Amino acid sequence: MKKIGILCAFLLFFVPPLFAQNTPSAEVAERSFRFEPVLEGDQVLHEFIIKNTGSAPLQIIKIESG
């Protein structure tokens, strides 16, 4: 019975890191922004900062405005 407990502990704590994959993870501090009313033809600009907190390169494929 003790051997089974040791085996389970080994599998639980040491095996998962062997199968862990490098994955990107996007962290966005500000998820939306509401512009004040502007005159037609005026240019408006806002920057969103996206930080990759993962362990692989982050690819931004598509961005949509709502």
Buried (B, 14 or more C-beta within 10 A) or exposed (E): EEEEEEEEEEEEEEEEEEEEEEEEEEEEEEEEEEEEEEEEEEEEEEEEEEEBEEEEEBEEEEEEEE
